[in-house]
Amino acid sequence: MQPVAPNWRTSTYTGTENCVEVADNDPTMVMVRDTKAPSGGLLAVQPTTWVAFVEFAKAK
């Protein structure tokens, strides 16, 4: 399977500061990075892990 180029998007729930971007267009991983440091590190997780995290965050 060919790697998919990340399609970064900013969360609609973030403000103008302390934003995160998510790339979830690859079926094998979801990537998260800091908008203030896009060339810095990123977090890559399996899609099922990301879904579980989002559901947990919504419940809080």
N, CA and C of each residue as an Amber inpcrd file, in Angstrom:
protein
   180
   0.8480000  -1.1830000   0.0000000   0.0000000   0.0000000   0.0000000
   0.8930000   1.2450000   0.0000000   0.5630000   2.1890000  -0.8480000
   1.3130000   3.4390000  -0.9550000   1.0000000   4.3570000   0.2300000
   2.0110000   5.0450000   0.7600000   1.7340000   6.0250000   1.8190000
   0.8260000   7.1380000   1.2900000  -0.0350000   7.6260000   2.1420000
  -0.9540000   8.7010000   1.7810000  -0.4080000  10.0020000   2.3360000
  -0.3500000  11.0360000   1.4970000   0.1170000  12.3490000   1.9650000
  -0.9070000  12.8940000   2.9610000  -0.4420000  13.3990000   4.1060000
  -1.3720000  13.9140000   5.1070000  -2.1830000  15.0970000   4.5890000
  -3.4560000  15.0910000   4.8910000  -4.3520000  16.1980000   4.5910000
  -4.6880000  16.8390000   5.9360000  -3.8730000  17.8010000   6.3590000
  -4.0050000  18.4060000   7.6790000  -5.2160000  19.3180000   7.7470000
  -5.9410000  19.2270000   8.8660000  -7.0630000  20.1300000   9.1220000
  -7.0240000  20.5250000  10.5930000  -7.4990000  21.7280000  10.8690000
  -7.5350000  22.2310000  12.2390000  -8.8870000  21.8920000  12.8510000
  -8.8690000  21.4990000  14.0890000 -10.1140000  21.1850000  14.7800000
 -11.0200000  22.3990000  14.8240000 -12.3040000  22.1720000  14.6520000
 -13.2620000  23.2770000  14.7260000 -13.4710000  23.7390000  16.1680000
 -13.0000000  22.9600000  17.1290000 -13.1760000  23.3060000  18.5420000
 -11.9990000  24.0720000  19.1150000 -10.9670000  24.3020000  18.3330000
  -9.8170000  25.0330000  18.8480000  -9.9650000  26.5020000  18.5230000
  -9.3350000  27.3150000  19.3340000  -9.3660000  28.7550000  19.1060000
  -8.2180000  29.1710000  18.2120000  -7.7870000  30.4100000  18.3800000
  -6.6930000  30.9160000  17.5570000  -5.3290000  30.5640000  18.1360000
  -5.2910000  30.1090000  19.3650000  -4.0310000  29.7130000  20.0020000
  -4.1500000  28.2700000  20.4670000  -3.0140000  27.6290000  20.6460000
  -2.9700000  26.2490000  21.1630000  -3.7930000  25.2880000  20.3220000
  -3.6940000  25.4050000  19.0220000  -4.4620000  24.5520000  18.1230000
  -3.7090000  23.2670000  17.7990000  -4.4620000  22.2750000  17.4700000
  -3.8870000  21.0410000  16.9530000  -4.4660000  20.7930000  15.5700000
  -3.6830000  20.1170000  14.7550000  -4.1340000  19.7090000  13.4340000
  -4.1850000  18.1940000  13.3990000  -5.1310000  17.6720000  12.6370000
  -5.3130000  16.2310000  12.5170000  -5.3010000  15.8760000  11.0380000
  -4.6190000  14.7900000  10.7170000  -4.6610000  14.2190000   9.3630000
  -5.2050000  12.8070000   9.5200000  -6.4310000  12.6040000   9.0470000
  -7.0610000  11.2910000   9.2120000  -7.5050000  10.6940000   7.8770000
  -6.8240000  11.0950000   6.8120000  -7.1930000  10.5910000   5.4950000
  -6.4690000   9.2900000   5.1170000  -5.5560000   8.8090000   5.9450000
  -4.8660000   7.5360000   5.7100000  -5.6050000   6.4590000   6.5090000
  -6.0320000   5.3740000   5.8870000  -6.7910000   4.3540000   6.6170000
  -5.9770000   3.5870000   7.6480000  -4.6570000   3.7520000   7.6460000
  -3.8220000   2.9880000   8.5760000  -3.3750000   3.7830000   9.7970000
  -3.5060000   5.1300000   9.7610000  -3.0800000   5.9300000  10.9050000
  -3.7430000   7.2940000  10.9040000  -3.8160000   7.8600000  12.0980000
  -4.2700000   9.2380000  12.2960000  -3.0860000   9.9770000  12.8950000
  -2.7700000  11.1500000  12.3270000  -1.6420000  11.9350000  12.8250000
  -2.1450000  13.2300000  13.4390000  -1.4830000  13.6460000  14.5130000
  -1.8350000  14.8730000  15.2300000  -0.5580000  15.6780000  15.4140000
  -0.6450000  16.9930000  15.1750000   0.5240000  17.8650000  15.3730000
   0.0840000  19.2200000  15.8960000   1.0430000  19.9640000  16.3970000
   0.8250000  21.3150000  16.9120000   0.8860000  22.2940000  15.7460000
  -0.1180000  23.1550000  15.6060000  -0.1240000  24.1090000  14.4960000
   1.0090000  25.1200000  14.5950000   1.4860000  25.3770000  15.8100000
   2.5720000  26.3410000  15.9810000   3.9320000  25.7490000  15.6150000
   4.0150000  24.4300000  15.5130000   5.2770000  23.7640000  15.1940000
   5.0300000  22.6290000  14.1950000   4.5600000  22.9600000  12.9910000
   4.1920000  21.9180000  12.0400000   5.3580000  21.0380000  11.5980000
   6.5700000  21.5370000  11.6970000   7.7140000  20.7060000  11.3130000
   8.3020000  19.9640000  12.5130000   7.6870000  20.1570000  13.6570000
   8.1280000  19.4530000  14.8630000   7.5960000  18.0300000  14.8580000
   7.5300000  17.4370000  16.0090000   7.0580000  16.0670000  16.1190000
   5.5610000  15.9440000  15.8950000   5.1430000  14.7020000  15.7210000
   3.7230000  14.4330000  15.5880000   3.4040000  13.1320000  16.2950000
   2.1530000  12.9610000  16.5930000   1.6600000  11.7470000  17.2180000
   0.9080000  10.9670000  16.1520000   1.2490000   9.7010000  15.9670000
   0.5510000   8.8460000  15.0050000  -0.0520000   7.6660000  15.7600000
  -1.3510000   7.4530000  15.5830000  -2.0540000   6.3610000  16.2620000
  -2.9360000   5.6240000  15.2570000  -3.3380000   4.4330000  15.6390000
  -4.2600000   3.6750000  14.8020000  -5.6300000   4.3500000  14.8280000
  -6.3850000   4.2360000  13.7330000  -7.7070000   4.8740000  13.6910000
  -8.6270000   4.4540000  14.8390000  -8.5860000   3.2050000  15.2590000
  -9.4500000   2.7740000  16.3650000  -9.0630000   3.4670000  17.6680000
  -7.7840000   3.7000000  17.8580000  -7.3120000   4.4190000  19.0450000
  -7.7900000   5.8620000  19.0090000  -7.7280000   6.4940000  17.8430000
  -8.1810000   7.8790000  17.7020000  -9.6730000   7.9890000  17.9940000
 -10.4660000   7.0810000  17.4530000 -11.9130000   7.1020000  17.6910000
 -12.2030000   6.9690000  19.1880000 -11.5000000   6.0660000  19.8620000
 -11.6990000   5.8860000  21.2980000 -11.3410000   7.1650000  22.0540000
 -10.2590000   7.8260000  21.6720000  -9.8480000   9.0720000  22.3070000
 -10.9090000  10.1680000  22.1090000 -11.3980000  10.3150000  20.8810000
 -12.4000000  11.3480000  20.5880000 -13.6760000  11.0910000  21.3880000
 -14.1110000   9.8450000  21.4480000 -15.3150000   9.5190000  22.2280000
 -15.1000000   9.8200000  23.7120000 -13.9160000   9.5020000  24.2310000
 -13.5870000   9.8000000  25.6160000 -13.6310000  11.3200000  25.8530000
 -13.0230000  12.0820000  24.9440000 -12.9880000  13.5420000  25.0910000
 -14.3900000  14.1470000  25.0280000 -15.2400000  13.6260000  24.1640000
 -16.6100000  14.1270000  24.0580000 -17.3900000  13.8970000  25.3510000
 -17.0860000  12.8100000  26.0360000 -17.8110000  12.4720000  27.2570000
 -17.4020000  13.3280000  28.4380000 -16.2930000  14.0310000  28.3440000
 -15.8020000  14.8420000  29.4640000 -16.3440000  16.2340000  29.4620000
